[in-house]
């Protein structure tokens, strides 16, 4: 799938002020290159509910297929990315966050502190990731096999899920 347009949103007060390099956004960009997805937008914004909501709406209105956020999913008082995401999505897609937490728990007990969510607004799949480069790398690896099929479904490019599943598993 090489016609996938992606928006990357780094939610970080320090990075938005230029006090810290956005290493997590760089990891998402590397992953997009590996997946042969096109990064159409990169934004670094503060941990502000209204700014996050406005940014997610703006990117989904640009008809991006995938919007990946990094940061703001923990317990800190300013961590509001999940609340912003929930307030603008039309459909929840809990499987991505469930798998990320489940697989991350095999690496660290802190995974259960993640409040990340995923959902759909218009034709965009929005996925919240942790704010660390290591967390971004690991979590994208956990979910990357399901993303292309999910995006095809969202783009109405799948006519038979059973046939699609067979071809992905090498069955006849």
MOTA-V674220 format. One record per helix or strand of 3 or more residues. SS is the DSSP state (helix for helix, strand for strand). FROM is the first residue (numbers start at 0). LEN is the number of residues. If there is no record, write none. Layout:
BEGIN
ss-><SS & SS>
from-><FROM & FROM>
len-><LEN & LEN>
END
This chain:
BEGIN
ss-><strand & helix & helix & strand & helix & strand & helix & helix & helix & strand & strand & helix & helix>
from-><4 & 12 & 22 & 37 & 48 & 65 & 80 & 93 & 108 & 117 & 123 & 132 & 160>
len-><7 & 4 & 13 & 8 & 13 & 5 & 8 & 12 & 5 & 4 & 6 & 22 & 8>
END
